């Protein structure tokens, strides 16, 4: 989306660090670009070795350009894989999730709004967290 592209561009100055917000925007762009190319995001994440497949290279270059990624394509693929395959919440994310779950319970936010805070996570991940931590 345009918001994701703007988020990546706004911190595109080479002196600044790549941040979690950049990851969120880049991952959103990657999902959009992959859908346009009829490719599952896990195909990108699980591809190995040099990216010689022309359609895959074209897709990766589109993601790189749209998200203002300054690293190499293999580094971008590694970053996408890390986001796509991380199943657990970090301690910091767990604290934020508990707070957001209370807001969902009070109907202040929806589950969809909650998920926007956690890149690459699904309702299944949230439910597993709730079960693991004895939350209602």
C-alpha positions as CSV (number, residue, x, y, z in Angstrom):
1,X,0.0,0.0,0.0
2,X,1.0,3.6,-0.3
3,X,1.3,4.0,3.5
4,X,3.8,1.1,3.6
5,X,5.9,2.6,0.8
6,X,5.8,6.0,2.5
7,X,6.9,4.4,5.8
8,X,9.9,2.8,4.1
9,X,10.8,5.9,2.2
10,X,10.6,8.2,5.2
11,X,13.4,6.4,7.0
12,X,15.3,5.7,3.8
13,X,18.2,7.9,4.7
14,X,21.2,5.6,4.7
15,X,22.4,6.9,8.1
16,X,19.4,5.6,9.9
17,X,19.0,2.1,11.2
18,X,16.4,-0.3,9.7
19,X,13.6,-0.4,12.3
20,X,10.7,-2.6,13.2
21,X,8.4,-0.1,11.4
22,X,10.4,-0.6,8.3
23,X,10.0,-4.3,8.7
24,X,6.3,-4.0,9.0
25,X,6.1,-1.8,5.9
26,X,8.5,-4.0,3.9
27,X,6.6,-7.2,4.8
28,X,3.3,-5.6,3.8
29,X,4.9,-4.6,0.4
30,X,6.4,-8.1,0.0
31,X,3.0,-9.7,0.6
32,X,1.3,-7.4,-1.9
33,X,4.0,-7.9,-4.5
34,X,4.0,-11.7,-4.0
35,X,0.2,-11.8,-4.4
36,X,0.5,-9.8,-7.7
37,X,3.0,-12.3,-8.9
38,X,0.9,-15.3,-7.7
39,X,3.6,-16.4,-5.3
40,X,3.2,-17.4,-1.7
41,X,5.4,-15.4,0.7
42,X,6.8,-18.7,2.0
43,X,8.1,-19.5,-1.5
44,X,10.3,-16.4,-1.1
45,X,11.2,-17.2,2.5
46,X,12.1,-20.9,1.7
47,X,14.0,-20.3,-1.6
48,X,17.7,-21.2,-1.2
49,X,20.9,-20.3,-2.8
50,X,21.4,-17.7,-5.5
51,X,18.2,-16.1,-6.9
52,X,18.6,-17.2,-10.5
53,X,14.9,-17.7,-11.3
54,X,14.1,-14.6,-13.3
55,X,10.5,-14.1,-12.1
56,X,11.7,-14.5,-8.5
57,X,14.6,-12.1,-9.0
58,X,12.1,-9.6,-10.6
59,X,9.8,-10.0,-7.7
60,X,12.6,-9.5,-5.1
61,X,13.9,-6.4,-7.0
62,X,10.4,-5.0,-6.9
63,X,10.1,-5.5,-3.2
64,X,13.6,-4.1,-2.7
65,X,12.8,-1.0,-4.7
66,X,9.4,-0.4,-3.2
67,X,10.6,-0.8,0.4
68,X,13.8,1.2,-0.1
69,X,15.9,-1.8,1.1
70,X,19.6,-1.0,0.8
71,X,21.0,-4.5,1.3
72,X,21.4,-7.4,-1.1
73,X,18.6,-9.6,-2.3
74,X,19.8,-12.6,-0.2
75,X,19.7,-10.4,2.9
76,X,16.2,-9.2,2.0
77,X,15.1,-12.8,1.5
78,X,16.6,-13.7,5.0
79,X,14.8,-10.8,6.6
80,X,11.5,-11.9,5.0
81,X,12.1,-15.4,6.1
82,X,12.8,-14.3,9.7
83,X,9.5,-12.3,9.8
84,X,7.4,-15.0,8.1
85,X,8.7,-17.9,10.2
86,X,9.0,-16.5,13.7
87,X,6.2,-18.2,15.7
88,X,6.9,-16.9,19.2
89,X,6.4,-13.4,20.6
90,X,9.4,-11.7,22.1
91,X,9.1,-10.7,25.7
92,X,8.5,-7.1,24.7
93,X,5.8,-8.2,22.2
94,X,4.3,-10.4,24.9
95,X,3.9,-7.5,27.3
96,X,2.4,-5.3,24.5
97,X,0.1,-8.2,23.5
98,X,-1.3,-8.7,27.0
99,X,-2.1,-5.0,27.1
100,X,-3.8,-5.1,23.7
101,X,-5.7,-8.2,24.6
102,X,-7.2,-6.3,27.5
103,X,-8.3,-3.6,25.1
104,X,-9.9,-6.2,22.8
105,X,-11.7,-7.6,25.8
106,X,-13.0,-4.1,26.6
107,X,-13.9,-3.7,22.9
108,X,-11.7,-0.7,22.5
109,X,-9.9,-2.3,19.5
110,X,-10.6,-5.2,17.2
111,X,-8.4,-8.3,16.8
112,X,-7.5,-7.1,13.3
113,X,-6.2,-3.8,14.8
114,X,-4.3,-5.8,17.4
115,X,-2.6,-7.9,14.7
116,X,-1.3,-4.8,12.9
117,X,1.1,-4.4,15.8
118,X,2.8,-7.8,15.2
119,X,4.5,-8.4,11.9
120,X,3.9,-11.8,10.4
121,X,1.7,-13.0,13.2
122,X,-1.8,-14.5,12.9
123,X,-4.8,-15.0,15.1
124,X,-3.5,-18.6,15.6
125,X,-0.2,-17.2,17.1
126,X,-2.2,-15.0,19.4
127,X,-4.4,-17.9,20.5
128,X,-1.3,-20.0,21.1
129,X,0.1,-17.2,23.3
130,X,-3.1,-16.9,25.2
131,X,-3.2,-20.7,25.8
132,X,0.5,-20.8,26.8
133,X,0.1,-17.9,29.3
134,X,-3.3,-19.0,30.7
135,X,-5.1,-15.9,29.4
136,X,-8.8,-15.7,28.6
